[in-house]
């Protein structure tokens, strides 16, 4: 499970919850490559994709949002 959160105009923070038995660093490398490539193809190579220290978080209603926009945007 993952969650992408825009934390600044040019920063995405990805929260991961790897499957049981998966190597977190290996999962992170795989997850980081695709959005970085797609952003670069769209002329957004300046966007930084970072791994969050925390797992995906629930909304107050108890669901998970896959994408969390920049607060106040």
CORSULKA-V926887 format. One line per field, one symbol per residue. ss: DSSP state (@ for helix, = for strand, . for the rest). Layout:
ss=???
This chain:
ss=.=======..======.......@@@@@@@@@@@@@@@@@@......====......=.....=..==.....
